[in-house]
Amino acid sequence: MEKEKMTNTEHLSPVGNGMKKIDSLSTIPYCGNSHASSDSEVETSPWPIRNQYEALHEKVNRRIADGTPFFSLEFFPPRTANGVANFFTRLDRFNEGGPVFVDITWHLGSDPSNMSKETSSSSIAAGCLNYCRVDTMLHMTCVQYAKEQTLKHLEQAKAIGLRSILALRGDLPPETSEESPKTVYQYRALDMIRWIKEAHNDYFTIACSGYPLGHPEAPSYRADLMYLKAKVDAGAQLIITQLFFEAEVFEQFVKDCREIGITVPIIPGIMPIMGYDSIRRIAKLSGLTIPENILADLEPIKHDDDAVRNYGKVKCVEMCRRLLQNKSAPSIHLYTMNREGNCREILQELGLWLKRPMRTLPWEPHGANHPIRCKEDVRPIFWSARPKSYIYRTRDWDDFPNGRWGNSSSPAFGDLADYYLFHLKSQTAKEDQLAMYGETLQSIEDVQNVFVNYITQEPNTKGVKVTTLPWTESESGVQPETKLINEQLVWCNQHGILTVNSQPSVNGAPSQDPLVGWGKPGGYCYQKAYLECFMSAELSATLLGIIEEYSPRINYHVINQSGTIDCSNSEPTTPIAVTWGVFPGAEIAQPTVVDPLSFRAWKTEAYEMWLNQWANLYPRDSASRGVIQNVHDTFHLVNLVDNDFQKPAIIFEILARMLSKFAIVFLTILLTQQQVQGFTEQIKSEKLQSLQFRFQFIDYIMEESLAKMKNQGIDTDELEMLKQVTGTVMKFQALRDELSENFDICQVMKDGAILHPNSTMSIKKSKSKKSKKHSPRFSTEKSNYVFP
């Protein structure tokens, strides 16, 4: 039975703020809208989808052959853990523009090879590759180390997934006096390139540096060119140049390289002028001379930082546009100095910044950028708003699902012991979080309002938009597809159903649809309606009392923080596909699943967000902290899947019915409140110590209450149900008083009997003679109780 007959009690409808009939409830499966608009233009990403690792030099050569200019970026390791957190957020924004790769400098002050230090060059490079999903090159110098140490650095780079190295000599500490002997370099970049090839053959893409004006320590420009050719002959596959200020310098350099037989790509290193003093300092360190015409232009504005930055941007765009248009350069490599604004504007003006590309999958894959995750194309839906967390918790996997998730007996998700590392910390300042979530919380209604404001993206009472929740890593609000079920989600949160993940049903939307499209052009996308939420134990218990009527169309999983409640009608180890696509010339793709075992792993993280990302904002023992702590301790985590994607979704209809039934129970408790209070002292009295007699006495109370309420105009079947439920609640309270145990009401109402918290749950039902409907039944037979 999918729908119970209507009674004279109206169902709550999740449309608007009021109480409406259920006929306006259902969400029609989305089939795409050819007239749908998007805030940003959409471009189709290159196809076919690449699920095999593509070496960086091969990728660069392919892009050059395509004739499409591209860009790459250089960063240095931030000095502090907070700086690292901000850096990864910035890189996520840079990644939206589609850099072909980024490189990270080998900064000696960062202890560059120390993977246990979050600010080290190696840690930063690993984070870029793993968490930002961008092909990453690590600078590596050799002059400070013995050959054996450099080989260890290379082994470590390989172990953490890096496959691109910029081989550099590096610098020794400066001489302390003029009498000091001339520096003798034991090893140079050429030596390292040879070591890489000897030890690792073709595993690494090897890049080397080039100097358009010649290295300042080289005997001559010609000698430096020949040394560059030696590096290429030894195995270097890319050349990235030192910065320069005039296009003619690079054009001549490329011409000279080609004349002596250097054929590998030469990528110009570009540093926009961002400050007068900084560019003079960098030029001095690099042994470069700033052209007089540029110094003359800067002189009158050198004290106006904005004017200098604007001048630098204009000059940079002019020079890069010339190099790209005359084909002297296939791409641009920007020395960002870890700054975002000017660099992004330069790339946009050059037309290199990608417009919003179509998604290859519903979640962001690593694609060809990662040697291990390149084939990954299936994930559980639970981490859809926390992709970095998922990557972190699966970082030790040797292989990743490809094609299908498959039956899982024990997915080995990493624990959360050291979860709050630099790359996973909340990027939102505490003051900003309090402004969004409330400086004080008085009740659960205040929590509900935070969720509602997040869904609607309307300012709260303080005029602040809630752009993120503890369960989302993005700070840009809800996903575009959420607008399809926006009203229903608002309704849920207004009524205490706190939604943390959802998707609408989709039935054959074009793969290029701006809201739900993904995958190869010309395909069609499908998905089942899904909702994940926190709700009170009482609501959860009411839901469990009706949810089986909707099986097998609805799959559910209900779990509490401690794990003592764990109810599901799904196969224990069988995932449910909730997103799939059909594309020309390809197998059916199934990128998102609901997996029962993965849900249990996610549960721990989902509950920890309440405390670590919300409760901890408030002082210990404060009322605000207590509100969040109570939600963490007592609310249940629920996920619902509507398997019939071709029909209007009924998840919200079920939740409306749940609230309707719970409202009746609550009404009954109010109507009999005086009577119940009058009997409370009697129940606790010494004359009623017999637990069985106490239960019989409660049955008597409920029969009396039922007789008095038949004149209230409520349907007899509904009254019978609420008598069972309310009586069960009272018996639960009596048993809890007797045993001083913290039994969960959900367990009482699901089984119709009190079970030991660690016992296996089962559903006990009996058929009514008057109705075919199933209702919970509470028996007073002693054999139905399992005591500790």
N, C-alpha and C positions, 0 to 999 in steps of 0.2 A: 504494500500500500504506500503510495507516494504522497497522498494528501489526505489528511483527516477531514471528515465532514465539518462544515462551518457550524458554529454555534451562535447563540445570540450575543456572545461576547466578541467584540470586534478585535481582529488581529492588529498588532502593531505593524505599521508599514514603514520600511526604511526609505521613505521619500519625503523630503521636507522635515519639518520639526514637529508635526502634529501626528494625530492618530488617524490613519486612512485605511480604506479597505485594501485587501490583499491584491486586488486585480491590477493595481498600479505598481506592483513590486518587482516583477521579473526583469532581468536584464537580457535583452535580445542578443543572441550571439553576433559578435562583430564580424562583418564580412568585407571590411574595407570600404573606403570612401574616396572615390576618385576626385572629389572636390575638397578633400581634407586639406587644411593648411597647416603649415609649420612655421615656427618663429624663425627658423634658419633654413637656408637652401639645403637641398639634399643631393649628394653626389653618390654614385654607385662606386663601391670599392672594387679594386682589381679582382678578377676571377680567372681561373677557378680558385676556390679556397685552398690555401697552401697549408697542408697539415704535415709537411715534412720540413725539417730544419734547412734553411737556406743560408749558406755561409755569407758573411757580410760582403766579401769581395765579389761573390757571384751576384748578390743582390744589387750592388752598385753597378756592376757591368750590365746587368739586365736593364736597370733604369736608364743608363746611358744609351743602350741600344734602342730603347723605346723612344728616346728623344724627349723625355719628360724631365725638366729640371726638378731638383729636390733639395732638401736642406738637412743639416745635422747640427748638433749642438755640443759645446764643451762646458763642463762645470767643474768646480773644485769642491772638496769636502767641506761642509760647514764646520765651524769650530765647536759647537755645543749640541747637546742632545735636542734641545728645543729648536735649534737652527736646522737640525736634520729633519725634524718633523715638518717644519715649514718648507724645507727644500722638496720633500716628496710631494707635498700638496702643490707646490709650484710646478714640479715636473709633470704631475697629472694634467695640469692645465696646458703645459707645453705639448704634451702628448696628443692633445686634441687636434693639433695642427698637422700631425703626421710626420715627425722627423724619421728619417731612415735609420739613424742611429744617434746615440749620445756617447760622449767619452768623458771619463773621470780622471782628473790629474792625479799623479803619484805624489802626494804631498807629504814630505818627510815629517813635518810637524804633527801629522795625524797618526803616526805609527802605522804606515800605510798597509802593511800586511797583516795587522792584528784583527782577526775576524771577531774577536770578543769585544772590540771597542767600536761603538756605533758610529763614531766620527771618522773611522779609518777609510782610506781610499777603497780598500777591498770590500768593506761592509757596504759602503755607499753604492759601489758598482753592482754588488749582488742584489741590493734592494731595487735598483733601477731595473734590472733584468727581471726579477721575480715579481715585484709588486707593482711596478709601473708598466710592465709588459713591453718594454722597448729594447731593441737590440743595443747591447752595451759594449763599448770598448774600454779597456782599462789601460791607462798609461803605465809603463813600467820602466824604471831606470836601473842601470847595472853598475855604475861607477863606484857606488858606495859599498858594494857587496862582493863577496867571493862568488865564483861561478856556481858553487854548490847551493848557495843561498838563493841566487836568482832562479836556479832550477826548481827549488822548493816553492818559490813564489809562483812559478808557472804551474806546478802541480796543484797548488791551492786554487789558482784561478780556474783550472780545469774542473776541480772538484765542486766548485760552487756554480758551475754551469757557464762560465765565461768562455767565449771562443774567439775573441778578437783582442789583440794586443797592439798598442802603439809603442814600439821599441825605441827607447831613448837612452842616450848616454847619461844624462843628468849632470849635476854640478857638484863639485866638492866645496867645502867651506872656503870663503875668500882668504887670501894670504893676509897675515897679520902685519907684515912690514915689507918694505921694499927689498930688504936683504933676504927674504925668504926665497928658497929655490923655486924655480918655475914648476908649476903643477904638471905632474906626469899622470896621465890617465891610464890605469891598468887595463880597463876594458872600455869599449865603445859600443855604440848601437850596432855596428856591423857584427861584433862578436855575439851580441845577444840574438840577433837574427839567425846567425849560424847555429847557435845552441838550440833555438826553438825548432829549427828544421831537423837537426840531428835527433833531438829527444822526442819530438811530437809529429814529425813529418808534416802532413797537411791538416792537422787537427785545428790549428789556429789560423785565422786570418791575421796577417802581419801587416801593419802600417808603419810607415816611417815618416820622419819630418823632412821638409824641404825648405830652403831659405832663398826666396826670390832675389835677395841682394847678396847672397853668399853668407855663410856662417861667419860671425865676427872673429872667430879664432882660426879660420881657414887661411892658408897661405895666399890663396887667390880665389876669385870667383870660379875660375875654370877648375881648380883643384877641388873645390867643394862640389861642383857638378859631377866630377868623376867619382867622388866618394859616394854621392847619391846613387850613381849608377851601380856602384859596387853593392850597395845595400839592396837595390832592386834585383840585381843578379843573384844575390845570396838568398832571396826569397820574399822580399817585401812586395806586397800586392797592391798597396795604395800609398799615395803620398799626400800628406796634409801639410800645408805650408805654414810658415811663420806669418804673423800679421804684416801687412804693408799698407801704404796710404794712397797709392796711385795705381790705376788699372794698367797703365803702360808697363809697370814693373812686372806684374804677373804675366802679362801677355808675352813679354820678352823671355821670361823665365821658362814658360811652357815651350816656346819655340826652341830655346836652347836645349831643353831636355829632349825634345823629339829628335833634334839633329844628332845627338850622340847615342840614340837608340833606346831611350827610356820610353816605354809604351804603356805603362800602367796608368790608371786614372790619377790625375793631379787635382786635388780639391783645394781651393783657396781658403785659407784661414782668415776670417774677417773679424776685426774688433771695432765696433762702433765707438766713436768718441762719446763718452758719457760724462766726462768731467775734465776740466782744464788741467788741474794738478795731477789727476790719476793717469791721464794719457802721457803726460811728460815723464812721470815716474816709470810707467810700463815701457815706454820707448827706451829710456836709459838702461833699464834692466835687460832689455832685449838687444842692446847694442844698435839701435836704430836711430836714424835722424828724421825728425818730423820735417816735411817740406816747408820752406819758408812761406809759401803762399797760404798754407793752412794756419801756420802760426800767426800770420798777419790777419787772417780772418778772425781768429780767436781772440786776439789781443783786446779789441774794444769790448768784448762780451765775457771776458774770462771770469768776472765776478758774478755773472748771472748764470746760475746753474741750469735753469730751464732753457735759456737761449743756447748754451753750449750743447745741451742734449739734443735740442731740435736741429742745430747745425750738424751735429754728428750723424743724426738720422738721415738728413737730406743728403749729405755727402756719401754716406754708406749706400743708400738706395741708388744714387746716380752711378757709383762705381760698380755695384753688383749687377745692376740692370745692363750696363755695357758689357760686362764679362759674360753674362748669360745670353744676351742677344747675339754677340759675335761668336758664340760657341767656344770661347777660350776656356770657359769653365763649365763643367756639367752640373755643378751644384754649388752650394754655399755652406761653409762650415763656420758657424757663428761662435766666437768666444763671448759667452754671455756674461761673464763675471758674476754669475748667479743672479742676474737681474732679469726681470720679465718684460716690463712695459715697452721699452724701446725696441727690444729684440722682436717681440710679437708684432709691433707696428711695422717694422722693417720687412718682415716676412710677408705680412699681409699686403703691403704696397707692392712687393715684388711678385705677388700672385703665387707664392710658394706655400702659404698657409692653406691647408685643406679646408673647404667648407665641410659641414657636417656629413661624414660619410655614412652610407647605409651600413647597418650592423651585419657582420658575417654570421653571428650567432646572437641569441637573446642576451647573452652575457659576453663580456669582453675577453676573447681568447688571446693567448700569446702568439698564435700563428707560427710563422716561420722564424720568429725571433728567439725562441727558446729551444735548446737541443733536446730537452726531455719532455716539456709540456707541449711541444709543437703538435702532437697528435691528439691532445685532449679535446674532446668535443661533447662531453656529457658531464653535467654537474647536478647535485641536489639543489632544489630551488631555494632552500632555507637561507643560503648565503648570498642570494641575488643582490642584496643591498650592502653586503660586506665582503666583496671579492678579495680584498687584501687579507682579511681574516681567514678565508678559505684557503688561500695560497699558503699562508703561514702554517695552518694546521695540517696541510698535506705536503709540507716541504720535504719530508723524508721519504715520500713515495718514490719507488723506482720506476713505476709505470703508471699511466693514467688512462682512464676509460676512453675507448675509441669506438664509436658506432653505437654502443649501448652500455648502460651501467652494469647490467647483469645481476644475477642473484648475489647478494653480499652476506656472508656469514659474520664477518667482523671487520668493517671498514676501520682502518687504523688511523683515526684522526689524532693528531698531536694534542696534548693537554694545554691548559691555559696557564701553566705555572709561571712562564715568563712572557705572557701574552702582550703585556703593555710595553713593548719595545718602541723605539723611536719612530719606526715606520707605521705603527698601528695606534699611536696615541691620538686622542681627540685633538683636532686642530683648532677647535673653537675655544677661546679663552673662557675661563671660569665666569668672568663678569658677563660675557655674552650669553653663556649658557643660562645663567640665572635670569637674565633679561628675557630669554625665550621661555624657560620652564617655570619661572616664578620665583621671586626672592623668598616667598613663604608659601607653603601649601597647607590648607586647612582640612581638606577632605579629598576623597577620590574624584569628586566633581572637578576639582582644580586640575587633576591629572588628565581627566577626559578632555578638558578644554585645550590643553596643550596638544593632544592628538588631533583634535578638530582643527585647530589653527594650522597645524602642519599640513593636513589634507587640503584645506581651503587656500592656504598661503595668504590668508588675510591677517593683518596685524592684530596682536593681542591687545589687552586693555592698556598696555604700556606703549603701544604703537610700534611694537617689534614683531617682525616676521619670524616664525619658527621654521628655519631652513633645514634643520637636521634633527634627528632623534637619536637616542643611544644605539638604535639598531641599524643606523645607516652611516656609511662612510662618506657619502657625498654631502656637500653643504649647499646643494642647489635645489632643494625641495623634492617633490614627488616626481616619479617618472611620467613621461608624456601619456602613456597608455592608461594611467590612473584616472584621467579625466573621463574615461568611458564608464567608470563605476564610482565616480567621485561622490555623488549624492548618497549612494548606499554606504560608502565608507564613513561619511560624515554621520549618517544616522547611527551606524554601529557604535562609533565612539561617543556619541551623545548619550547612548543607552548603556554604557559601561562595557562594551565589547571593544577592547583596545587593539586595533589592527596594526600589525608590524610587517605584513607581507601580503600581497594579493596580486591576482591577475584576472582579467575578464575572460570569458569564453570567446574564442575566435574560430570561425568556421570558414576556412578558405579565403582569408584575406590575401591580396597580392603581396608578394615578397617585398615590393617597393613601397608599400603603404607607410606613410610617415609616422604612424603611431605604433603599430605592432609588427611592421615588416622586418624581415631579416633574411639573409641568405642570398642565393644566386638570383639574378633578375629572371623574371618569367616564371617564378615558382609561386607556391601557395602555402600559407602558414595556418597552423591550427593550434589551439590550446584549450585546455579544460579550465573552467573557472576554479580558482583556488583562493582560499583565505586562511591566513594564520593570525591568531589573535590570543590575547590574554583575556580571561574572564573570571569572575568570582567562582569559588567552589560551588556556590548555590546555583548559579546559572549553568555551570558545567554539569551539575547533577541533573538539572531539568533537561538539558540537551540530551544527555545520555538516556533519559527516560523516553525520548521520542525518536532518536536518530536511527534506531534499527528498522523503523518502518520504511525508511528510504533506501535501505540496502537492496540490491548491490549498486544502485546508481550513485550513492554517496559513500565515499570512504572517509573515515575520520580517525584521528589519533588524539587522545587526550592524555596529558601527563602533568604531574605537579613537580614542584621544585625538588623535593626529596626523592622522587621516583617511586614512592609507595603507591601512587595512582598512575597506572599505565594501561589505558584502554584503547583498543583499536579493532576494527573489523577487517584490516588488511592482512594479507599473507605476511608472516613474520620477517621473511628475508626477500620478498619480491617487490621491486620498485614499481611505481606507477608512472608511466609517461604522461607528463602534463603539457609538454610542448613538442611539436614535431613539424616538419616541413617536407613538401614534395617539390623537387626542382628538376628542370630539364637535364637529362643525361646523368642523373645521380641517384644513389640509393636514398631512401627516406631517412632524413636526419631526425634524431631524437635527442635534443641537447639538454632538456631539463626534466628531472624526475623528482618524485616524492618517494624517498626511501625510508622505511621505518627505523632502521638501525642508525642511519645518518641523523634522523630527527632526534634521537636520544643524545647523540653527540652535540648537536646544535642546542638542545635544551639547556645544557649547562652554561653555554655561552650566553644564550638569550636571557636567562635569569640573572647572570652576573652583570649584565648591562644595567639592570635596575639599580644595583648597589654601586658599582664602580663608576658608572657614567652619570648617575643621577643622585642617588642618596648621598654620596660623598660630597656633593656640593654644599650640603647643609651641616651645621654643627652637630656633633654627637649629642644624642638625647633630645634633640629639638623635635617639635611637633612635625615639621616638614619632613625631616628624615624618617620619622615614624610612619608617615603616610606611605612613603615609597617602600619602606621595610615591610609594611603590612601587605602591600601588593606582591612583593617578592615572596613572602612567606605563604600567602594563602591563595593567590590566584593560580589558575591552571592555564597551561599553554595548549592551544587547540589548533589543529589544522584540518581543513575540510576540502575535499576534492569532489567536484561534480563531474562524473564521468561522461554524461551525455552532453557533449559540446554542440550538438545540432539543435537542441531545444533551449528555450529560455532558462537561464541559470536559476536554480532554486535554493542556493545556499542562503541568501538573505531572507527568503520566504521561511526557511526552517528556523532561522534565528528569530524572526518575528514571532513565529508560533511558540518558540521557546520562551520569549519574553512574555507573551500572552499568558501562557500557563503559569509562569513564575508570578505574574501579577495576580492571578487568581489565588495562588497559595498565599501571597502576601496579604491580599484582601481578607482571606479567611483568618489569618493570624490576627489582623486588626480587629475583625468582628468578634473574635473570641478572646481578645487580649485580656479583658477584665476577668473572664471565667478562668483562663489559664493561670493568670496571676493569683487568683483565689485558691487554686488547687496546688500551687507551687510549694507552699509551706507544708501542705498535707503530704505531698509526694515525698518530701524530705523528712517527714516525721518518723519517729521510731516505730509507729504502728504499721508502717508500710515498708519495712526493711526487705521483705521478700521481693526480689527483682521481678519474678514472674507475676506476682500480685500487682506490682506497680504497673507492669505492662498491661495487664487486664483492666486496671483502673483507667489507664489512658484510652484504651479502646472504648470504654464506657463513656468517657468524656467526649470522644469524637463522634460516637453515635448520637449523643445528646445534641452536640453542635450541629450535626447534619440535619437532625429533625427540625431544629430551630431555623436553619438557613434555607430550607426548601421554599420558604415564602419570599426569599430575596430575589427570585426570578432568574437564578442561575441554573443551567442545564443539569439534569440529574447525573449524567455521565461525568460531567466535569466535577460535580460535587463528590462523586465517589472517588475520583482520582485525587482531589485535594485532601479528602479525608485520609486516604492512604499515605499521601506525602506528609501532611502535617503531623499525623500520628507518628510516622516514622521519625520525623525531626524530634518530637518530644521524647520518644523512646531512646533516640540517640543521646539526647541530653541527659536523660536519666542514667543510661549506662555509663556515660562519660563521668558523671558525678560518682557513680558507684565504684568505678575502676580507676578513676583519676588518670585516664589515658586520653591522648589527643587523637582520637579517631577522626577520620575525614568524612564529612557529610556526603561527599560525592560517592564514597564507597557504600554508604548506607542506602542511598536512593537508587544506586545502580543495581545492587544485588537483591534488595529487599530484605537483607539481613546484615547484621554486623559481622564482619570478618576480621581476622587478625591482619594488621597492616602489611605483613609479609606474605599473606596467603595468596594463592592463585585466584583471580577473580573469575566469577562466572555469572551468567544472567539467569535468574530464577523468575519465571513468569507462569501465570496461570490464566486460563481462558475464563472469561466471565460468561455466565449463562445467557446474559442479555445482550452481549456484544461480542463480536469477533476480535475487537481490539485487545491488545495486550496491555496490561498495566502492572506496575511493580506490586509485589505482595510481600507483606511483612508477617512472618510467622513467629508465634511466641514459643514454639517448641524448642526445648533446650538444645536439641541436637543441631539446630541451625546456627548456633553461636560457637565460635572458636575463641577461647580465652587465652591470654598470654600464659 
